[in-house]
Amino acid sequence: MNEITRIGPAAGTQLDPMTVAQVFKASGMFPDIQSEAAACAKIIIGRGLGLTDFDAMTGLHIIKGKAVLAANLMAAAIKRAGKYDYRATVTDTVCEITFFQRTDARNWEEIGVTTFSMEDARRAQLGGDNWRKYPRNMLFARCISNGYKAFCPDALGAAPVYVEAHGEMEITEDAPPAPALPAPVVVEAA
């Protein structure tokens, strides 16, 4: 059996978010992160939602000062919550997701169904390369975000859900810009 030896803080503790942000920024793995402060903000928001630092970096996007959740993050949160679940049927033209809520240790109750079709996408004037190349993925993303908002909004706490990466923008253009973050002060431990 392989064992991981933890160097640094004791097992079960987290590194300072700015330290993690510096590592993530320096790694080059996240080209959308323009500064350590932006990475740190995503990590802090993610921790507040109960996410791992990596999940926050890959599944949260800060757009006009709002935390935007990726569809895979919503889907995982629904499953991980323990009190919700879903079943999806997806084709190239329509996605239907049935949502369930746990009523007791053994039973589930259907709490709603969401559907999103290519016709819905056309009506909403959604399109582009991703809709043409990956229609099932785009339909699922739109459908899961609708269901998350309608039936499982507390799966990641009480944070509002905004969607941008799935072909629509729910954050208005006249939203006030996010305030500038001050430069971080790094204090060396003695």
C-alpha positions in Angstrom: 0.0 0.0 0.0 1.4 3.4 -0.9 1.4 6.0 1.8 1.5 9.7 1.2 3.8 11.6 3.5 2.7 15.1 4.2 5.4 17.7 4.5 4.6 21.0 6.1 1.3 21.6 8.0 -0.2 18.7 9.9 -2.6 16.4 8.1 -6.1 17.8 8.0 -5.0 21.5 7.9 -5.0 23.7 4.9 -2.2 25.8 3.5 -2.7 29.5 3.6 -4.8 30.4 0.5 -2.2 33.0 -0.7 0.5 30.3 -0.6 -1.7 27.9 -2.6 -2.6 30.8 -5.0 1.1 31.5 -5.6 1.7 27.8 -6.4 -1.3 27.6 -8.8 -0.3 30.9 -10.6 3.4 29.8 -10.9 2.4 26.3 -12.2 1.0 27.8 -15.4 -1.9 25.3 -15.2 -4.5 28.0 -15.0 -3.9 30.5 -17.8 -7.1 32.4 -17.1 -5.7 33.5 -13.7 -4.0 36.8 -14.2 -2.8 37.4 -10.6 -2.1 35.6 -7.4 -4.8 37.8 -5.8 -7.4 36.5 -8.3 -6.4 32.9 -7.6 -6.5 33.5 -3.9 -10.0 35.0 -4.2 -11.2 31.9 -6.0 -9.7 29.6 -3.4 -11.3 31.6 -0.5 -14.7 31.6 -2.2 -14.3 27.9 -2.9 -13.4 27.1 0.6 -16.5 29.0 1.8 -18.5 26.7 -0.5 -16.8 23.5 0.8 -14.7 22.9 -2.3 -11.1 21.7 -2.6 -8.7 24.4 -3.8 -8.3 22.6 -7.1 -12.1 22.3 -7.6 -12.4 26.1 -6.9 -9.6 26.9 -9.4 -11.2 24.7 -12.2 -14.9 25.1 -11.4 -15.4 28.7 -10.3 -15.0 31.7 -12.5 -15.2 35.3 -11.3 -17.0 37.4 -13.9 -17.8 41.0 -13.1 -17.3 40.3 -9.4 -19.7 37.4 -9.3 -18.7 33.7 -8.6 -19.9 31.7 -11.6 -20.2 27.9 -11.1 -19.3 25.5 -13.9 -21.9 22.8 -14.8 -19.6 20.0 -13.6 -19.3 21.7 -10.3 -23.1 21.9 -9.9 -23.6 18.3 -11.0 -20.9 17.1 -8.5 -22.4 19.3 -5.7 -25.8 17.8 -6.2 -24.5 14.3 -5.9 -22.1 15.1 -3.0 -24.8 16.9 -1.0 -26.2 13.5 0.0 -29.8 14.8 0.1 -30.1 15.3 -3.7 -29.6 13.2 -6.8 -30.5 13.3 -10.4 -30.9 11.1 -13.5 -30.2 12.5 -17.0 -31.2 11.5 -20.4 -29.3 13.3 -23.1 -29.4 13.2 -26.9 -28.0 15.6 -29.6 -31.3 17.5 -29.5 -32.6 17.4 -25.9 -31.6 16.9 -22.3 -34.0 15.9 -19.6 -32.9 15.7 -16.0 -35.1 14.4 -13.2 -34.1 15.6 -9.7 -34.7 13.7 -6.4 -34.5 14.5 -2.8 -33.9 12.1 0.0 -36.9 11.6 2.3 -35.2 9.2 4.7 -32.3 6.8 4.8 -33.7 4.6 2.1 -36.2 6.6 0.0 -36.1 9.3 -2.6 -38.8 11.6 -3.8 -38.9 13.2 -7.3 -38.8 16.9 -6.8 -38.8 18.1 -10.4 -37.7 17.8 -14.0 -35.9 20.2 -16.2 -35.6 20.0 -20.0 -33.4 21.9 -22.4 -33.5 21.4 -26.1 -31.7 22.7 -29.2 -34.9 24.6 -29.9 -34.6 26.3 -26.5 -31.0 27.2 -27.3 -32.0 28.7 -30.7 -34.8 30.6 -29.0 -32.4 32.0 -26.5 -30.0 32.8 -29.3 -27.3 30.5 -28.0 -24.9 29.0 -30.4 -21.3 28.9 -31.4 -18.7 26.2 -31.9 -19.3 24.3 -28.7 -23.1 24.0 -29.4 -22.2 22.6 -32.9 -19.4 20.3 -31.7 -20.7 19.2 -28.3 -24.4 19.5 -28.3 -25.0 16.9 -25.6 -22.5 18.5 -23.2 -24.0 22.0 -23.8 -27.5 20.8 -23.4 -26.6 19.0 -20.2 -24.8 22.1 -18.8 -27.8 24.3 -19.5 -30.2 21.7 -18.1 -28.2 20.9 -14.9 -27.8 24.6 -14.1 -31.6 25.2 -14.5 -32.3 22.2 -12.2 -29.7 23.2 -9.7 -31.2 26.7 -9.3 -34.8 25.4 -9.2 -34.4 22.3 -7.1 -31.0 22.1 -5.3 -29.9 25.7 -4.7 -28.4 24.8 -1.3 -26.2 22.0 -2.6 -23.2 24.3 -2.2 -24.6 26.5 0.5 -26.6 29.6 -0.2 -24.5 31.1 -3.0 -26.4 32.5 -5.9 -25.9 30.6 -9.2 -24.8 32.5 -12.3 -24.2 30.8 -15.6 -21.9 32.1 -18.3 -19.8 29.3 -19.6 -22.7 27.5 -21.1 -23.6 30.0 -23.8 -25.5 32.6 -21.9 -24.7 35.5 -19.7 -26.9 36.0 -16.6 -24.7 38.8 -15.2 -25.9 42.1 -16.6 -23.5 44.3 -18.5 -24.3 47.2 -16.1 -23.3 45.3 -13.0 -20.8 47.3 -11.0 -17.2 46.2 -11.4 -15.5 44.2 -8.7 -13.4 46.4 -6.3 -9.7 46.1 -6.9 -8.0 43.9 -4.4 -5.0 45.3 -2.5 -1.6 43.8 -3.2 -1.1 40.9 -0.8 1.3 41.3 2.1 3.5 38.2 2.5 4.7 37.6 6.0 7.5 35.1 6.5 7.0 32.7 9.5 9.7 32.8 12.0 
